[in-house]
Amino acid sequence: MKHWNQPSTEEEIRRLKSDLWMARSTIVDLMPHEVASLLRGYYSCASRQEGHAWMDGVIDALTERALKSAPPPDRFGEQRGMCPLCGQGSSSPHVEGYSLPEGLRRHLVGWGNTVRCRVMETVSSLARDHWDEKFAAAEQEAWRASQAAELQRRKTETLYRVSPASDPKLLDQGSYSWSPSRSDEQLAFAEERLKSLGFQCVTDNNVRTWLDEQTDYVVYADPRQAGRLEFEVWRKPLPKRITPNSRQRHMAGSFHLLDSWKNDLLKKYADRLTKSRAR
């Protein structure tokens, strides 16, 4: 039976969260004042994206701090230093400190085989919890708005079925600044190139599918990305529903052709298709 003053589960969780926050904050408070102020900068970030940029700046500042206090480079030109936060160095018994700047950066980020700095891990947790509390509601609302806008776009814009294993995609869906979608002119070029390779365009309402369909295989083309054509090769007969197991059995491979390639396109396509089908 519950004692009259026994805390509820919710109260216990709140207390534990408060204790965890206090312990993490104490770790930051134990740093030198200048470093602690730097590590507390996540409070001033106006968005999660700004927070990620802030984190990169913190790592740059800590790496610069380590470089200034590190011994001169050795006879091989390598400079090494201890982590300015946790004081740790390389786990190798033959060297002291991290190589500067890359080894220390990996330690601070937690990338590769190195053990991440515990202080930096603590700061990341404090920042993430603060950003979740500060930005989660606005991010959720923005996500709902983007989903509604995408749903409306999917009703009116051309969609591209680029694989039997996924829903049709918008022209710019999955594009990035370094990998943009095609302009109208570039898309017309891509479609003409697909026709020259023997592809047929199948249209169902606003869904467009570019196919090279043969007796024992079918190739799906994705013309959306600027500068290249992407292809997926699937063995027939295709199942009605693609599962991870059926995908492994039926998808033979993928390859691409660059827009800049001008000569022997049919041969380049055939060679890559043969290699994919042989896998």
Short mmCIF file of the C-alpha atoms (twelve columns), coordinates in Angstrom:
data_MODEL
# 
_entry.id   MODEL 
# 
loop_
_atom_site.group_PDB 
_atom_site.id 
_atom_site.type_symbol 
_atom_site.label_atom_id 
_atom_site.label_alt_id 
_atom_site.label_comp_id 
_atom_site.label_asym_id 
_atom_site.label_seq_id 
_atom_site.Cartn_x 
_atom_site.Cartn_y 
_atom_site.Cartn_z 
_atom_site.pdbx_PDB_model_num 
ATOM 1   C CA . MET A 1   0.000  0.000   0.000   1 
ATOM 2   C CA . LYS A 2   1.265  3.492   -0.892  1 
ATOM 3   C CA . HIS A 3   2.435  5.555   2.099   1 
ATOM 4   C CA . TRP A 4   0.680  8.890   2.485   1 
ATOM 5   C CA . ASN A 5   3.834  10.918  1.747   1 
ATOM 6   C CA . GLN A 6   5.324  8.628   -0.872  1 
ATOM 7   C CA . PRO A 7   5.945  10.610  -4.106  1 
ATOM 8   C CA . SER A 8   4.053  9.658   -7.223  1 
ATOM 9   C CA . THR A 9   5.810  8.274   -10.279 1 
ATOM 10  C CA . GLU A 10  5.494  11.656  -12.049 1 
ATOM 11  C CA . GLU A 11  6.992  13.468  -9.071  1 
ATOM 12  C CA . GLU A 12  9.848  10.984  -8.892  1 
ATOM 13  C CA . ILE A 13  10.576 11.425  -12.600 1 
ATOM 14  C CA . ARG A 14  10.590 15.223  -12.207 1 
ATOM 15  C CA . ARG A 15  12.968 14.950  -9.260  1 
ATOM 16  C CA . LEU A 16  15.326 12.649  -11.144 1 
ATOM 17  C CA . LYS A 17  15.310 14.971  -14.154 1 
ATOM 18  C CA . SER A 18  16.068 17.912  -11.877 1 
ATOM 19  C CA . ASP A 19  18.937 16.016  -10.232 1 
ATOM 20  C CA . LEU A 20  20.336 15.049  -13.634 1 
ATOM 21  C CA . TRP A 21  20.168 18.646  -14.848 1 
ATOM 22  C CA . MET A 22  21.920 19.820  -11.671 1 
ATOM 23  C CA . ALA A 23  24.695 17.235  -12.058 1 
ATOM 24  C CA . ARG A 24  25.256 18.177  -15.694 1 
ATOM 25  C CA . SER A 25  25.235 21.895  -14.882 1 
ATOM 26  C CA . THR A 26  27.782 21.335  -12.121 1 
ATOM 27  C CA . ILE A 27  30.159 19.740  -14.614 1 
ATOM 28  C CA . VAL A 28  29.982 22.873  -16.774 1 
ATOM 29  C CA . ASP A 29  30.359 25.147  -13.729 1 
ATOM 30  C CA . LEU A 30  33.633 23.390  -12.845 1 
ATOM 31  C CA . MET A 31  35.201 24.615  -16.081 1 
ATOM 32  C CA . PRO A 32  37.229 27.871  -16.124 1 
ATOM 33  C CA . HIS A 33  34.909 30.888  -16.292 1 
ATOM 34  C CA . GLU A 34  35.725 31.730  -19.928 1 
ATOM 35  C CA . VAL A 35  35.149 28.131  -21.044 1 
ATOM 36  C CA . ALA A 36  31.950 27.769  -18.996 1 
ATOM 37  C CA . SER A 37  30.555 30.940  -20.599 1 
ATOM 38  C CA . LEU A 38  31.337 29.517  -24.019 1 
ATOM 39  C CA . LEU A 39  29.623 26.234  -23.174 1 
ATOM 40  C CA . ARG A 40  26.507 28.034  -21.901 1 
ATOM 41  C CA . GLY A 41  25.991 29.730  -25.250 1 
ATOM 42  C CA . TYR A 42  23.233 27.320  -26.252 1 
ATOM 43  C CA . TYR A 43  20.819 29.486  -24.214 1 
ATOM 44  C CA . SER A 44  21.104 32.311  -26.738 1 
ATOM 45  C CA . CYS A 45  20.385 30.215  -29.853 1 
ATOM 46  C CA . ALA A 46  17.185 31.301  -31.602 1 
ATOM 47  C CA . SER A 47  16.616 27.999  -33.442 1 
ATOM 48  C CA . ARG A 48  17.906 24.449  -33.505 1 
ATOM 49  C CA . GLN A 49  19.713 25.215  -36.789 1 
ATOM 50  C CA . GLU A 50  21.447 28.145  -35.099 1 
ATOM 51  C CA . GLY A 51  22.275 25.782  -32.262 1 
ATOM 52  C CA . HIS A 52  24.066 23.385  -34.590 1 
ATOM 53  C CA . ALA A 53  26.117 26.269  -35.972 1 
ATOM 54  C CA . TRP A 54  26.869 27.354  -32.386 1 
ATOM 55  C CA . MET A 55  28.121 23.851  -31.569 1 
ATOM 56  C CA . ASP A 56  30.492 23.932  -34.550 1 
ATOM 57  C CA . GLY A 57  31.774 27.296  -33.317 1 
ATOM 58  C CA . VAL A 58  32.374 25.915  -29.814 1 
ATOM 59  C CA . ILE A 59  34.465 23.064  -31.203 1 
ATOM 60  C CA . ASP A 60  36.463 25.509  -33.345 1 
ATOM 61  C CA . ALA A 61  37.085 27.736  -30.306 1 
ATOM 62  C CA . LEU A 62  38.178 24.799  -28.114 1 
ATOM 63  C CA . THR A 63  40.498 23.495  -30.826 1 
ATOM 64  C CA . GLU A 64  42.066 26.956  -31.170 1 
ATOM 65  C CA . ARG A 65  42.483 27.129  -27.387 1 
ATOM 66  C CA . ALA A 66  44.281 23.771  -27.390 1 
ATOM 67  C CA . LEU A 67  46.570 24.858  -30.236 1 
ATOM 68  C CA . LYS A 68  47.649 27.968  -28.330 1 
ATOM 69  C CA . SER A 69  48.608 26.014  -25.214 1 
ATOM 70  C CA . ALA A 70  50.106 22.969  -26.945 1 
ATOM 71  C CA . PRO A 71  53.870 22.275  -27.109 1 
ATOM 72  C CA . PRO A 72  55.650 23.087  -30.373 1 
ATOM 73  C CA . PRO A 73  55.376 20.561  -33.210 1 
ATOM 74  C CA . ASP A 74  57.628 17.515  -32.977 1 
ATOM 75  C CA . ARG A 75  60.343 16.640  -35.472 1 
ATOM 76  C CA . PHE A 76  57.703 15.177  -37.776 1 
ATOM 77  C CA . GLY A 77  55.745 18.441  -37.768 1 
ATOM 78  C CA . GLU A 78  52.892 17.036  -35.671 1 
ATOM 79  C CA . GLN A 79  51.439 19.067  -32.847 1 
ATOM 80  C CA . ARG A 80  49.566 17.365  -30.021 1 
ATOM 81  C CA . GLY A 81  47.590 18.586  -27.042 1 
ATOM 82  C CA . MET A 82  45.266 17.482  -24.270 1 
ATOM 83  C CA . CYS A 83  41.530 18.116  -24.386 1 
ATOM 84  C CA . PRO A 84  40.879 21.558  -22.828 1 
ATOM 85  C CA . LEU A 85  37.645 20.264  -21.260 1 
ATOM 86  C CA . CYS A 86  38.228 16.791  -19.830 1 
ATOM 87  C CA . GLY A 87  42.043 16.859  -19.806 1 
ATOM 88  C CA . GLN A 88  42.258 13.522  -21.574 1 
ATOM 89  C CA . GLY A 89  44.603 12.559  -24.372 1 
ATOM 90  C CA . SER A 90  45.099 9.711   -26.780 1 
ATOM 91  C CA . SER A 91  44.468 6.177   -25.502 1 
ATOM 92  C CA . SER A 92  47.647 5.017   -27.253 1 
ATOM 93  C CA . PRO A 93  50.474 4.295   -24.776 1 
ATOM 94  C CA . HIS A 94  53.055 5.635   -27.217 1 
ATOM 95  C CA . VAL A 95  51.783 9.198   -27.626 1 
ATOM 96  C CA . GLU A 96  50.453 11.936  -25.385 1 
ATOM 97  C CA . GLY A 97  47.523 14.150  -26.265 1 
ATOM 98  C CA . TYR A 98  45.443 14.322  -29.409 1 
ATOM 99  C CA . SER A 99  46.779 15.305  -32.809 1 
ATOM 100 C CA . LEU A 100 45.866 18.915  -33.524 1 
ATOM 101 C CA . PRO A 101 43.511 19.929  -34.835 1 
ATOM 102 C CA . GLU A 102 41.810 16.831  -36.304 1 
ATOM 103 C CA . GLY A 103 42.347 14.330  -33.492 1 
ATOM 104 C CA . LEU A 104 40.978 16.719  -30.875 1 
ATOM 105 C CA . ARG A 105 38.036 17.638  -33.110 1 
ATOM 106 C CA . ARG A 106 37.097 13.969  -33.428 1 
ATOM 107 C CA . HIS A 107 37.318 13.594  -29.647 1 
ATOM 108 C CA . LEU A 108 35.044 16.587  -29.074 1 
ATOM 109 C CA . VAL A 109 32.515 15.489  -31.702 1 
ATOM 110 C CA . GLY A 110 32.706 11.788  -30.859 1 
ATOM 111 C CA . TRP A 111 33.497 10.761  -34.398 1 
ATOM 112 C CA . GLY A 112 35.450 7.690   -35.488 1 
ATOM 113 C CA . ASN A 113 37.128 5.351   -33.026 1 
ATOM 114 C CA . THR A 114 37.893 7.978   -30.403 1 
ATOM 115 C CA . VAL A 115 36.030 8.210   -27.086 1 
ATOM 116 C CA . ARG A 116 33.942 11.362  -26.934 1 
ATOM 117 C CA . CYS A 117 34.815 14.045  -24.392 1 
ATOM 118 C CA . ARG A 118 32.507 13.554  -21.377 1 
ATOM 119 C CA . VAL A 119 32.206 17.276  -20.789 1 
ATOM 120 C CA . MET A 120 31.247 17.907  -24.401 1 
ATOM 121 C CA . GLU A 121 28.753 15.045  -24.211 1 
ATOM 122 C CA . THR A 122 27.246 16.698  -21.114 1 
ATOM 123 C CA . VAL A 123 26.995 20.070  -22.858 1 
ATOM 124 C CA . SER A 124 25.348 18.425  -25.876 1 
ATOM 125 C CA . SER A 125 22.737 16.836  -23.601 1 
ATOM 126 C CA . LEU A 126 22.041 20.139  -21.823 1 
ATOM 127 C CA . ALA A 127 21.726 21.960  -25.147 1 
ATOM 128 C CA . ARG A 128 19.494 19.308  -26.685 1 
ATOM 129 C CA . ASP A 129 17.139 19.283  -23.676 1 
ATOM 130 C CA . HIS A 130 16.959 23.084  -23.689 1 
ATOM 131 C CA . TRP A 131 16.284 23.232  -27.433 1 
ATOM 132 C CA . ASP A 132 13.630 20.520  -27.157 1 
ATOM 133 C CA . GLU A 133 11.821 22.559  -24.515 1 
ATOM 134 C CA . LYS A 134 12.265 25.868  -26.341 1 
ATOM 135 C CA . PHE A 135 11.683 24.879  -29.968 1 
ATOM 136 C CA . ALA A 136 9.658  21.639  -29.964 1 
ATOM 137 C CA . ALA A 137 6.210  23.281  -30.154 1 
ATOM 138 C CA . ALA A 138 7.187  25.612  -33.011 1 
ATOM 139 C CA . GLU A 139 8.962  22.788  -34.842 1 
ATOM 140 C CA . GLN A 140 5.926  20.552  -34.527 1 
ATOM 141 C CA . GLU A 141 3.680  23.290  -35.883 1 
ATOM 142 C CA . ALA A 142 6.083  23.940  -38.754 1 
ATOM 143 C CA . TRP A 143 6.163  20.217  -39.519 1 
ATOM 144 C CA . ARG A 144 2.358  20.028  -39.599 1 
ATOM 145 C CA . ALA A 145 2.237  23.040  -41.931 1 
ATOM 146 C CA . SER A 146 4.845  21.510  -44.239 1 
ATOM 147 C CA . GLN A 147 2.946  18.217  -44.312 1 
ATOM 148 C CA . ALA A 148 -0.266 20.022  -45.254 1 
ATOM 149 C CA . ALA A 149 1.544  21.979  -47.975 1 
ATOM 150 C CA . GLU A 150 3.137  18.805  -49.341 1 
ATOM 151 C CA . LEU A 151 -0.227 17.037  -49.389 1 
ATOM 152 C CA . GLN A 152 -1.690 19.891  -51.427 1 
ATOM 153 C CA . ARG A 153 1.273  19.868  -53.808 1 
ATOM 154 C CA . ARG A 154 0.911  16.121  -54.330 1 
ATOM 155 C CA . LYS A 155 -2.649 16.704  -55.536 1 
ATOM 156 C CA . THR A 156 -1.702 19.290  -58.152 1 
ATOM 157 C CA . GLU A 157 1.932  18.788  -59.216 1 
ATOM 158 C CA . THR A 158 3.547  16.041  -61.294 1 
ATOM 159 C CA . LEU A 159 4.799  13.126  -59.199 1 
ATOM 160 C CA . TYR A 160 7.525  10.689  -60.214 1 
ATOM 161 C CA . ARG A 161 7.468  7.000   -59.389 1 
ATOM 162 C CA . VAL A 162 11.170 6.219   -59.301 1 
ATOM 163 C CA . SER A 163 10.970 2.825   -57.585 1 
ATOM 164 C CA . PRO A 164 8.327  0.152   -56.945 1 
ATOM 165 C CA . ALA A 165 9.432  0.225   -53.290 1 
ATOM 166 C CA . SER A 166 8.422  3.821   -52.543 1 
ATOM 167 C CA . ASP A 167 5.560  6.251   -53.058 1 
ATOM 168 C CA . PRO A 168 5.714  8.671   -55.999 1 
ATOM 169 C CA . LYS A 169 7.874  11.701  -55.285 1 
ATOM 170 C CA . LEU A 170 7.670  15.421  -55.947 1 
ATOM 171 C CA . LEU A 171 10.240 16.885  -58.311 1 
ATOM 172 C CA . ASP A 172 12.234 18.503  -55.488 1 
ATOM 173 C CA . GLN A 173 11.603 15.848  -52.836 1 
ATOM 174 C CA . GLY A 174 14.940 14.778  -51.382 1 
ATOM 175 C CA . SER A 175 16.892 17.537  -53.138 1 
ATOM 176 C CA . TYR A 176 19.585 19.588  -51.391 1 
ATOM 177 C CA . SER A 177 21.563 22.720  -52.134 1 
ATOM 178 C CA . TRP A 178 24.448 20.568  -53.371 1 
ATOM 179 C CA . SER A 179 22.076 18.277  -55.287 1 
ATOM 180 C CA . PRO A 180 19.226 20.424  -56.677 1 
ATOM 181 C CA . SER A 181 16.255 19.270  -58.735 1 
ATOM 182 C CA . ARG A 182 16.083 20.036  -62.435 1 
ATOM 183 C CA . SER A 183 14.675 23.146  -64.056 1 
ATOM 184 C CA . ASP A 184 11.973 22.736  -66.711 1 
ATOM 185 C CA . GLU A 185 14.599 22.944  -69.443 1 
ATOM 186 C CA . GLN A 186 16.848 20.401  -67.729 1 
ATOM 187 C CA . LEU A 187 13.898 18.076  -67.164 1 
ATOM 188 C CA . ALA A 188 12.995 18.197  -70.859 1 
ATOM 189 C CA . PHE A 189 16.610 17.276  -71.685 1 
ATOM 190 C CA . ALA A 190 16.501 14.339  -69.238 1 
ATOM 191 C CA . GLU A 191 13.243 13.006  -70.690 1 
ATOM 192 C CA . GLU A 192 14.582 13.176  -74.236 1 
ATOM 193 C CA . ARG A 193 17.680 11.283  -73.108 1 
ATOM 194 C CA . LEU A 194 15.524 8.598   -71.482 1 
ATOM 195 C CA . LYS A 195 13.563 8.205   -74.726 1 
ATOM 196 C CA . SER A 196 16.841 7.767   -76.624 1 
ATOM 197 C CA . LEU A 197 17.753 4.951   -74.189 1 
ATOM 198 C CA . GLY A 198 14.499 3.135   -74.917 1 
ATOM 199 C CA . PHE A 199 12.464 4.186   -71.884 1 
ATOM 200 C CA . GLN A 200 8.696  4.592   -72.019 1 
ATOM 201 C CA . CYS A 201 6.776  7.126   -69.954 1 
ATOM 202 C CA . VAL A 202 3.694  5.708   -68.208 1 
ATOM 203 C CA . THR A 203 1.273  8.329   -66.883 1 
ATOM 204 C CA . ASP A 204 -1.439 7.638   -64.320 1 
ATOM 205 C CA . ASN A 205 -3.288 10.845  -63.363 1 
ATOM 206 C CA . ASN A 206 -0.459 13.119  -62.161 1 
ATOM 207 C CA . VAL A 207 2.037  10.254  -61.596 1 
ATOM 208 C CA . ARG A 208 4.748  9.803   -64.223 1 
ATOM 209 C CA . THR A 209 6.897  6.637   -64.396 1 
ATOM 210 C CA . TRP A 210 9.835  6.127   -66.750 1 
ATOM 211 C CA . LEU A 211 10.329 2.402   -67.445 1 
ATOM 212 C CA . ASP A 212 12.581 0.139   -69.463 1 
ATOM 213 C CA . GLU A 213 10.492 -3.016  -69.208 1 
ATOM 214 C CA . GLN A 214 11.904 -6.321  -70.454 1 
ATOM 215 C CA . THR A 215 10.878 -9.961  -70.076 1 
ATOM 216 C CA . ASP A 216 12.770 -10.757 -66.884 1 
ATOM 217 C CA . TYR A 217 13.558 -7.309  -65.481 1 
ATOM 218 C CA . VAL A 218 12.352 -3.712  -65.322 1 
ATOM 219 C CA . VAL A 219 14.386 -0.522  -64.866 1 
ATOM 220 C CA . TYR A 220 12.917 2.521   -63.125 1 
ATOM 221 C CA . ALA A 221 14.483 5.875   -64.027 1 
ATOM 222 C CA . ASP A 222 14.659 8.941   -61.809 1 
ATOM 223 C CA . PRO A 223 15.138 12.093  -63.939 1 
ATOM 224 C CA . ARG A 224 14.658 14.610  -61.106 1 
ATOM 225 C CA . GLN A 225 18.231 15.356  -60.015 1 
ATOM 226 C CA . ALA A 226 20.138 17.984  -61.968 1 
ATOM 227 C CA . GLY A 227 23.148 16.629  -63.787 1 
ATOM 228 C CA . ARG A 228 22.415 12.896  -63.657 1 
ATOM 229 C CA . LEU A 229 19.907 10.145  -64.304 1 
ATOM 230 C CA . GLU A 230 19.433 7.524   -61.583 1 
ATOM 231 C CA . PHE A 231 18.275 3.967   -62.285 1 
ATOM 232 C CA . GLU A 232 16.980 1.029   -60.230 1 
ATOM 233 C CA . VAL A 233 16.966 -2.494  -61.709 1 
ATOM 234 C CA . TRP A 234 14.302 -4.942  -60.489 1 
ATOM 235 C CA . ARG A 235 13.868 -8.620  -61.276 1 
ATOM 236 C CA . LYS A 236 10.457 -9.838  -62.403 1 
ATOM 237 C CA . PRO A 237 7.900  -10.782 -61.341 1 
ATOM 238 C CA . LEU A 238 7.554  -7.932  -58.867 1 
ATOM 239 C CA . PRO A 239 5.584  -8.715  -55.698 1 
ATOM 240 C CA . LYS A 240 2.436  -6.719  -54.999 1 
ATOM 241 C CA . ARG A 241 4.023  -5.385  -51.817 1 
ATOM 242 C CA . ILE A 242 7.729  -4.691  -51.413 1 
ATOM 243 C CA . THR A 243 9.066  -5.817  -48.032 1 
ATOM 244 C CA . PRO A 244 12.702 -5.781  -46.860 1 
ATOM 245 C CA . ASN A 245 12.985 -9.475  -47.779 1 
ATOM 246 C CA . SER A 246 11.359 -9.109  -51.187 1 
ATOM 247 C CA . ARG A 247 13.447 -6.006  -51.883 1 
ATOM 248 C CA . GLN A 248 16.595 -8.012  -51.267 1 
ATOM 249 C CA . ARG A 249 15.389 -10.752 -53.643 1 
ATOM 250 C CA . HIS A 250 14.056 -8.553  -56.431 1 
ATOM 251 C CA . MET A 251 16.218 -5.420  -56.541 1 
ATOM 252 C CA . ALA A 252 19.243 -6.251  -58.659 1 
ATOM 253 C CA . GLY A 253 21.075 -2.953  -58.291 1 
ATOM 254 C CA . SER A 254 21.283 0.721   -59.179 1 
ATOM 255 C CA . PHE A 255 23.490 2.984   -61.265 1 
ATOM 256 C CA . HIS A 256 23.562 6.429   -62.857 1 
ATOM 257 C CA . LEU A 257 24.459 8.256   -66.048 1 
ATOM 258 C CA . LEU A 258 25.779 11.828  -66.001 1 
ATOM 259 C CA . ASP A 259 24.312 14.498  -68.239 1 
ATOM 260 C CA . SER A 260 27.844 15.453  -69.271 1 
ATOM 261 C CA . TRP A 261 28.378 12.059  -70.920 1 
ATOM 262 C CA . LYS A 262 27.785 12.484  -74.649 1 
ATOM 263 C CA . ASN A 263 29.359 9.470   -76.384 1 
ATOM 264 C CA . ASP A 264 28.242 5.811   -76.489 1 
ATOM 265 C CA . LEU A 265 25.328 6.412   -74.112 1 
ATOM 266 C CA . LEU A 266 23.525 3.229   -75.165 1 
ATOM 267 C CA . LYS A 267 26.663 1.194   -74.487 1 
ATOM 268 C CA . LYS A 268 27.274 2.898   -71.149 1 
ATOM 269 C CA . TYR A 269 23.688 2.189   -70.169 1 
ATOM 270 C CA . ALA A 270 23.832 -1.440  -71.338 1 
ATOM 271 C CA . ASP A 271 27.155 -2.108  -69.598 1 
ATOM 272 C CA . ARG A 272 25.907 -0.768  -66.263 1 
ATOM 273 C CA . LEU A 273 22.625 -2.607  -66.623 1 
ATOM 274 C CA . THR A 274 24.446 -5.891  -67.274 1 
ATOM 275 C CA . LYS A 275 26.602 -5.425  -64.183 1 
ATOM 276 C CA . SER A 276 23.555 -4.684  -62.042 1 
ATOM 277 C CA . ARG A 277 21.654 -7.718  -63.313 1 
ATOM 278 C CA . ALA A 278 24.657 -9.977  -62.635 1 
ATOM 279 C CA . ARG A 279 24.780 -9.143  -58.923 1 
# 
